[in-house]
């Protein structure tokens, strides 16, 4: 995975050194949810930031717009059946679990420039699991227990998805994006869970 990340960064830098290519930075908030799952749908806020590039294809209205993003989202729940053994028989009020999932996202988008200020984006996206963190708290027989750990063994390290959105450029350097991404492959090694996410971001082109 480290080699793939290094290659992606080098690729964006190489694009930035080429003619007709602009490199930028972006950051924003996102909202992720689960779908096609046997569990109750989870709704998770988070953030996204990273590098962007845009390569103008000749004199046409099309551009190639790859990105390298870091994505993080959070979830909290009070359901004991997700982690705790059934024999503990804890009430929901006794249990609290919070998780943080972190991915590197590599969208490779084609952009159709409707006008100099507005572009429509669509293309494949690869999600690479970096790590996740989990904190579990529960009270058992009057004693409070806390466990912290990583549970990325249940997360698939490579997920293929599809992303689409719109890019608005109010000035030559500033841009605003709204995008939706959907996993095409399962996100976890259990069940049939997939993730969908929407983010709004602001960026600056150099």
C-alpha positions in Angstrom: 0.0 0.0 0.0 2.9 2.4 0.8 4.2 1.9 -2.7 0.8 2.7 -4.2 0.5 5.9 -2.1 4.0 7.0 -3.1 3.2 6.4 -6.8 0.0 8.4 -6.5 1.8 11.4 -4.9 4.6 11.2 -7.5 2.0 11.0 -10.3 0.2 14.2 -9.1 3.5 16.0 -8.7 4.6 14.9 -12.2 1.3 16.2 -13.5 1.8 19.5 -11.8 5.1 19.9 -13.6 3.5 19.4 -17.0 1.9 22.1 -19.2 -1.8 22.8 -18.9 -1.9 21.1 -15.4 -3.0 22.8 -12.2 -2.3 21.4 -8.7 -4.5 22.4 -5.8 -5.4 21.7 -2.2 -9.0 21.1 -0.9 -10.7 20.5 2.4 -14.3 20.0 3.5 -16.9 18.1 5.5 -18.5 14.8 4.6 -21.4 12.7 5.6 -21.1 8.9 5.3 -23.8 6.3 5.7 -24.1 2.5 5.4 -26.5 0.8 2.9 -27.2 -2.7 1.8 -26.5 -4.0 5.3 -28.1 -6.4 7.7 -27.5 -3.9 10.5 -29.4 -0.7 11.2 -28.2 2.1 8.9 -25.4 4.2 10.4 -25.0 7.9 9.7 -21.5 9.2 10.3 -20.1 12.7 10.0 -16.5 13.3 9.1 -14.0 15.4 7.0 -11.9 15.1 3.9 -8.8 16.9 2.6 -6.0 16.4 0.1 -4.3 17.2 -3.2 -6.1 17.8 -6.5 -5.0 18.1 -10.1 -6.6 19.1 -13.4 -5.1 18.3 -16.8 -6.8 20.1 -19.7 -7.2 17.8 -22.7 -6.2 19.8 -25.8 -8.7 22.5 -26.6 -11.7 20.4 -25.7 -14.1 21.0 -22.8 -12.8 17.8 -21.1 -10.2 17.6 -18.3 -8.7 14.8 -16.4 -9.0 15.5 -12.6 -7.3 12.9 -10.3 -7.1 13.5 -6.6 -5.4 12.1 -3.5 -7.5 12.5 -0.4 -7.5 11.6 3.3 -11.0 10.7 4.5 -12.1 10.2 8.1 -15.5 9.6 9.6 -16.9 8.8 13.0 -19.7 6.6 14.5 -21.1 6.1 18.0 -23.6 3.5 19.0 -25.2 1.9 22.1 -25.9 -1.5 20.7 -24.2 -4.3 22.5 -24.7 -7.0 19.8 -22.0 -5.5 17.6 -19.1 -6.4 19.8 -20.0 -7.7 23.2 -20.8 -11.4 23.7 -24.5 -12.1 24.2 -23.8 -13.8 27.5 -22.9 -10.4 29.1 -26.5 -9.4 28.6 -25.8 -5.7 29.0 -28.5 -3.0 28.6 -28.1 -0.4 25.9 -27.6 2.3 28.5 -24.6 0.4 29.8 -22.7 0.3 26.5 -21.0 2.9 24.4 -18.8 2.4 21.4 -17.1 5.0 19.2 -15.2 4.2 16.0 -13.1 6.3 13.6 -12.5 5.0 10.1 -9.6 6.5 8.0 -9.1 6.0 4.3 -7.0 7.2 1.5 -9.2 7.9 -1.5 -7.9 8.0 -5.1 -10.7 9.3 -7.4 -9.7 9.6 -11.1 -12.4 11.8 -12.6 -13.3 13.1 -16.0 -14.5 16.7 -15.9 -16.8 18.1 -18.6 -16.5 21.9 -18.4 -19.9 23.2 -19.1 -18.5 26.8 -18.8 -15.2 28.3 -17.6 -16.7 28.3 -14.1 -18.7 25.0 -13.9 -17.5 21.4 -14.5 -19.4 18.1 -14.1 -17.2 15.3 -12.6 -17.5 11.5 -12.8 -15.1 8.6 -12.6 -13.9 5.6 -10.5 -12.6 5.9 -7.0 -10.4 3.6 -5.0 -10.6 3.6 -1.2 -7.6 2.3 0.8 -8.0 1.5 4.4 -5.3 3.3 6.5 -6.5 2.4 10.0 -9.4 2.6 12.3 -9.7 3.2 16.0 -12.4 2.1 18.4 -13.2 2.9 22.0 -15.6 0.7 23.9 -17.0 1.5 27.3 -19.5 -0.6 29.3 -20.5 -1.2 32.9 -20.5 -4.8 34.2 -21.4 -5.8 37.7 -21.1 -2.2 38.8 -17.6 -1.8 37.3 -16.9 0.4 34.4 -14.6 -1.1 31.6 -12.9 0.7 28.8 -11.2 -0.9 25.8 -9.3 0.8 23.0 -8.0 -0.9 20.0 -7.8 -1.3 16.2 -10.4 -3.4 14.4 -9.2 -2.9 10.8 -9.0 -6.7 10.3 -12.8 -6.4 9.6 -12.3 -3.6 7.1 -11.4 -4.4 3.5 -8.1 -2.7 2.6 -9.1 -2.1 -1.1 -12.6 -0.9 -2.1 -13.7 0.1 -5.6 -16.3 2.8 -6.0 -17.8 5.4 -8.2 -17.8 9.2 -7.7 -19.7 12.0 -9.3 -20.2 15.7 -8.6 -19.9 19.3 -9.7 -17.0 21.8 -9.5 -17.6 25.5 -9.3 -14.8 28.1 -9.9 -15.8 31.6 -8.7 -12.3 32.8 -9.4 -9.2 31.6 -11.2 -7.7 30.1 -8.0 -10.7 29.2 -5.7 -13.0 26.3 -6.4 -16.0 24.7 -4.5 -17.0 21.1 -5.0 -20.0 19.0 -4.1 -19.6 15.2 -4.6 -21.2 11.9 -3.9 -19.3 8.6 -3.9 -20.7 5.0 -3.6 -18.8 1.8 -2.9 -19.3 -0.8 -5.6 -17.6 -3.6 -3.6 -18.3 -4.5 0.0 -16.6 -2.4 2.6 -16.2 -5.0 5.3 -15.4 -8.7 5.5 -18.7 -9.4 7.2 -22.2 -9.0 5.9 -23.0 -7.1 2.7 -22.3 -3.6 4.0 -21.3 -0.8 1.5 -20.7 2.8 2.2 -22.0 5.9 0.5 -20.7 9.4 1.2 -21.3 13.0 0.2 -18.9 15.9 0.8 -18.7 19.6 0.2 -15.2 21.1 0.0 -13.4 24.3 -0.8 -10.1 24.4 -2.6 -7.3 26.5 -4.0 -5.5 26.1 -7.3 -1.9 27.3 -7.6 
